[in-house]
Amino acid sequence: MIKKEVLTLIISEQEKLIKDIEKSVNRYRSASDLDESDTLDPEDYSHQEEAKDMQLRLEQRLIEEKFELEHLKKFKNKKIAVLDHGALVETDEHYIYIGVSIAPFKFENKTIVCVSKNTPIVASLKNKSIGELVKIGENNFTIKSIS
């Protein structure tokens, strides 16, 4: 089943994203945890609060991305017949996964596009079925499958 293969790749991309965010959190944690007994430039301390704020934002994003990873794993073996969260739509040139937003990448001469549920692409897919045309950007594509 192609959905299982595509979702395995998407899960891998999501795991890479999570690792990158974790690295950033650790960098900002280090930057925000300056020892006041060190003899540092006063400007270093002024950036400490900015680093702490960024660390907290990234920690929140990390929670959200891990939550999305769990959803991806749940949908890996689930067939979905409607265009909703967890659906994989195949067109002439794309696989469109609805549910998580990560950078596009290639698989078997098609681009895998991952989008969250509230995007213009999903709106253009709404109420469409196999065989119908869907407009993505300036181009029209035929829906080949929904799984």
Kinemage of the C-alpha trace (Angstrom):
@kinemage 1
@onewidth
@group {chain A} dominant
@subgroup {mainchain}
@vectorlist {calphas} color= white
{ca met a 1} P 0.000 0.000 0.000
{ca ile a 2} L 1.452 3.342 -1.081
{ca lys a 3} L 0.011 5.241 1.914
{ca lys a 4} L 2.077 3.190 4.340
{ca glu a 5} L 5.266 3.924 2.358
{ca val a 6} L 4.490 7.636 2.052
{ca leu a 7} L 3.595 7.963 5.729
{ca thr a 8} L 6.807 6.167 6.694
{ca leu a 9} L 8.701 8.875 4.796
{ca ile a 10} L 6.603 11.651 6.336
{ca ile a 11} L 7.196 10.201 9.812
{ca ser a 12} L 10.922 10.179 9.114
{ca glu a 13} L 10.787 13.847 8.050
{ca gln a 14} L 8.766 14.706 11.159
{ca glu a 15} L 11.329 12.952 13.359
{ca lys a 16} L 14.128 14.988 11.717
{ca leu a 17} L 12.172 18.165 12.395
{ca ile a 18} L 11.732 17.168 16.039
{ca lys a 19} L 15.483 16.517 16.410
{ca asp a 20} L 16.274 19.921 14.896
{ca ile a 21} L 13.881 21.633 17.289
{ca glu a 22} L 15.380 19.730 20.234
{ca lys a 23} L 18.867 20.952 19.232
{ca ser a 24} L 17.586 24.521 19.048
{ca val a 25} L 15.896 24.227 22.450
{ca asn a 26} L 19.178 23.048 23.965
{ca arg a 27} L 21.106 25.912 22.335
{ca tyr a 28} L 18.659 28.491 23.656
{ca arg a 29} L 18.591 26.810 27.069
{ca ser a 30} L 22.385 27.188 27.263
{ca ala a 31} L 22.211 30.800 26.101
{ca ser a 32} L 19.559 31.651 28.679
{ca asp a 33} L 21.334 29.939 31.562
{ca leu a 34} L 24.268 32.277 32.147
{ca asp a 35} L 26.021 32.095 35.487
{ca glu a 36} L 25.870 35.503 37.129
{ca ser a 37} L 29.248 34.959 38.804
{ca asp a 38} L 30.963 34.801 35.391
{ca thr a 39} L 32.541 37.970 34.173
{ca leu a 40} L 30.573 38.549 31.020
{ca asp a 41} L 29.679 41.633 29.077
{ca pro a 42} L 26.416 43.212 30.313
{ca glu a 43} L 25.045 42.792 26.796
{ca asp a 44} L 25.248 39.009 27.254
{ca tyr a 45} L 22.765 39.290 30.116
{ca ser a 46} L 20.390 41.411 28.045
{ca his a 47} L 20.149 38.609 25.485
{ca gln a 48} L 19.519 36.061 28.218
{ca glu a 49} L 15.813 36.962 28.443
{ca glu a 50} L 15.407 36.805 24.655
{ca ala a 51} L 17.024 33.366 24.618
{ca lys a 52} L 14.726 32.158 27.408
{ca asp a 53} L 11.670 33.406 25.503
{ca met a 54} L 12.795 31.610 22.346
{ca gln a 55} L 13.526 28.458 24.338
{ca leu a 56} L 9.990 28.456 25.740
{ca arg a 57} L 8.454 29.025 22.295
{ca leu a 58} L 10.459 26.181 20.807
{ca glu a 59} L 9.555 23.880 23.704
{ca gln a 60} L 5.872 24.543 22.963
{ca arg a 61} L 6.444 23.838 19.267
{ca leu a 62} L 8.278 20.647 20.197
{ca ile a 63} L 5.238 19.459 22.157
{ca glu a 64} L 3.005 20.191 19.151
{ca glu a 65} L 5.318 18.420 16.687
{ca lys a 66} L 5.546 15.333 18.915
{ca phe a 67} L 1.754 15.308 19.126
{ca glu a 68} L 1.592 15.437 15.306
{ca leu a 69} L 4.091 12.579 15.111
{ca glu a 70} L 1.782 10.414 17.213
{ca his a 71} L -1.120 11.250 14.885
{ca leu a 72} L 0.989 10.307 11.870
{ca lys a 73} L 1.725 6.928 13.397
{ca lys a 74} L -1.982 6.338 14.089
{ca phe a 75} L -2.956 7.083 10.479
{ca lys a 76} L -0.192 4.944 8.937
{ca asn a 77} L -2.379 1.851 8.573
{ca lys a 78} L -5.762 3.561 8.440
{ca lys a 79} L -7.606 3.963 5.153
{ca ile a 80} L -9.552 7.187 4.909
{ca ala a 81} L -12.107 7.711 2.144
{ca val a 82} L -12.907 11.367 2.844
{ca leu a 83} L -10.707 14.405 2.477
{ca asp a 84} L -9.991 15.028 6.137
{ca his a 85} L -7.198 14.774 8.696
{ca gly a 86} L -5.079 11.715 7.914
{ca ala a 87} L -6.042 11.457 4.239
{ca leu a 88} L -3.452 10.944 1.519
{ca val a 89} L -4.527 12.321 -1.843
{ca glu a 90} L -2.720 11.230 -4.989
{ca thr a 91} L -2.818 13.498 -8.041
{ca asp a 92} L -0.965 13.360 -11.352
{ca glu a 93} L 2.159 14.934 -9.818
{ca his a 94} L 1.664 14.988 -6.045
{ca tyr a 95} L 0.862 13.111 -2.912
{ca ile a 96} L -0.902 15.490 -0.557
{ca tyr a 97} L -1.073 14.461 3.084
{ca ile a 98} L -3.605 16.331 5.209
{ca gly a 99} L -2.688 16.722 8.836
{ca val a 100} L 0.847 17.944 9.352
{ca ser a 101} L 2.852 20.713 7.760
{ca ile a 102} L 6.417 19.891 6.721
{ca ala a 103} L 8.571 20.889 3.770
{ca pro a 104} L 7.751 19.172 0.444
{ca phe a 105} L 9.991 16.324 -0.738
{ca lys a 106} L 10.154 13.811 -3.614
{ca phe a 107} L 9.014 10.173 -3.724
{ca glu a 108} L 8.766 8.073 -6.898
{ca asn a 109} L 8.812 11.089 -9.254
{ca lys a 110} L 6.071 12.837 -7.295
{ca thr a 111} L 6.249 15.613 -4.764
{ca ile a 112} L 4.897 14.858 -1.317
{ca val a 113} L 3.169 17.927 0.040
{ca cys a 114} L 2.137 17.847 3.686
{ca val a 115} L -0.392 20.432 4.768
{ca ser a 116} L -2.364 21.214 7.883
{ca lys a 117} L -6.119 20.933 7.792
{ca asn a 118} L -6.790 24.682 7.492
{ca thr a 119} L -4.909 25.493 4.293
{ca pro a 120} L -6.090 26.712 0.887
{ca ile a 121} L -5.110 23.373 -0.698
{ca val a 122} L -7.420 21.490 1.657
{ca ala a 123} L -10.190 24.004 0.954
{ca ser a 124} L -9.789 23.372 -2.784
{ca leu a 125} L -9.975 19.607 -2.171
{ca lys a 126} L -13.170 19.857 -0.128
{ca asn a 127} L -16.084 17.903 -1.618
{ca lys a 128} L -13.884 16.487 -4.410
{ca ser a 129} L -13.659 12.806 -5.274
{ca ile a 130} L -11.537 10.492 -7.393
{ca gly a 131} L -11.399 11.551 -11.034
{ca glu a 132} L -12.224 15.198 -10.376
{ca leu a 133} L -9.948 18.127 -11.147
{ca val a 134} L -8.497 20.166 -8.325
{ca lys a 135} L -6.751 23.516 -8.719
{ca ile a 136} L -3.480 23.872 -6.809
{ca gly a 137} L -1.921 27.248 -7.361
{ca glu a 138} L -2.246 28.001 -11.057
{ca asn a 139} L -2.374 24.328 -12.112
{ca asn a 140} L -5.143 21.740 -12.367
{ca phe a 141} L -4.572 18.147 -11.309
{ca thr a 142} L -6.739 15.047 -11.382
{ca ile a 143} L -7.371 13.215 -8.111
{ca lys a 144} L -6.237 9.626 -8.682
{ca ser a 145} L -6.821 8.200 -5.213
{ca ile a 146} L -7.725 9.037 -1.621
{ca ser a 147} L -6.488 6.803 1.153
